[in-house]
Amino acid sequence: MNINWKQKLTSRKFWAAVVGFISAIMTVLGYNKLTTEQVVAVVSAVATLIAYIIGEGMVDTARIKNAGNDQNAEN
């Protein structure tokens, strides 16, 4: 079973699940509310950054492929 990590890491559903899991575990372990909120905020910020970087990389790759196809069509 292959996992498409690019797709997974850009999925808002995946990151919502990660944030939900982390906050639930921190609640069970007895972390105070402020610490839990801070950790969730950091995870959300990192998730947003990762999704943006991978998404832009995918767009750039598609743009390069399309430019190559356009050149081949002209020849």
N, C-alpha and C positions, 0 to 999 in steps of 0.2 A: 504494500500500500504506500504510494507516494503522496506526500503532503506538499502542496504548492505553497511554500512559505511566503513568497511574494504576495500572493493573494490573501493569505491568512493574516500577515502583518499589516495589511492595509484595510482590513475589515473592521468597521466600527463595532460590529457585533462581537468579534473576538476580544477587542479591548474592553468593551463593556463587561464581558464575562470575566476577564482578568481582574478588573477593578472590583467587581462584585465579590469575586473569590477572595481577593486580598482583604477587603474590608470585613468580610464575614470571619475570616481566620483571625484577624486582629481583634475583632470583638470577642470571639471565643477565648482568645488568649489573655483577655483582660486589659488590653491597651486602652489608654484613655481616648476620649472622643477627638481631642485636638490632634494627638499623634496620628490617629487613624485618618483624619481628614487631610493632614499634611502628606502622609504617604500616598493616599489616593490622588491628591493633586499632583504630586511628582510623577506617579505612574501615568496619569492622564497626559501630562505635558510630554513625557518621553514617548508615549504612544502616538501622540499627534505629530511629533517630530519624525519618528520612524516612518509613519504612514506617508507623510509629505515627501520625505527623501526617496522612499521606494516608488511612490506614485510618480514623482518627477522623473526618476530614472526610467520608468516604464514608458512615459510619454516621450522622453528624449530618444529612447531606443526605437520606438515606433516611428518617430519623425525621421530618424536616420534611415531606417528600412524603407520608408515611403519615398524618401529622396533618391535612394538607390534604384528603386523600382521605376521612378519617373525618368531617371537617366537612361535606364535600359530600354524603356519604351520609346524614347526618342531616337535611339540608335537603330 
